[in-house]
């Protein structure tokens, strides 16, 4: 392909058509409080917010979303097509962060590239063994650098709410006691 030959012009037309759809997606994201679908997994967060029937929380620090019961949630996602070894947490996990994590339910979305495969939800009591393990490690250091939550742990201990096109339960139903 040479610069601005017929093939190049077709490629430009193609990307322009695709980009129009992305602009529509970005406009939808803005209605959900996501400014840019290309920053910080914005498009994936938008998809999860819609599937889970959550609203985005506007602040950058703190929890990620709120459900229909007004309960705040921590949201995590992973792309299994990468070398990621588990769901990321916080690069400076300390006792204060763990205390915050113990107060909210969590959602875990599993992607293969951009294809959403599964979403699990988990109450903090199901994550307590991990929190205790992290606190034990903190006896000898000031913070942990992004401790991971394994996919295996989530699949074994979480509640499956979505799997490849099927919605199973309303995730907010697990927060009625919060």
Secondary structure, DSSP 8 states (H G I E B T S, - for coil): --TTSHHHHHHHHHHHHHHHHHHHHHHHHHHTT-S-TTSTTHHHHHHHHHHHT-EE-S-SSS--EE-TTS-EEEEEEEETTS---SB---TTB-HHHHHHHTTSEEEEEEEETTEEEEEEEE-HHHHHHHHHHHHHHTTSSS-BS---B-HHHHHHHSEEEEETTEE-S-GGGGGTT-
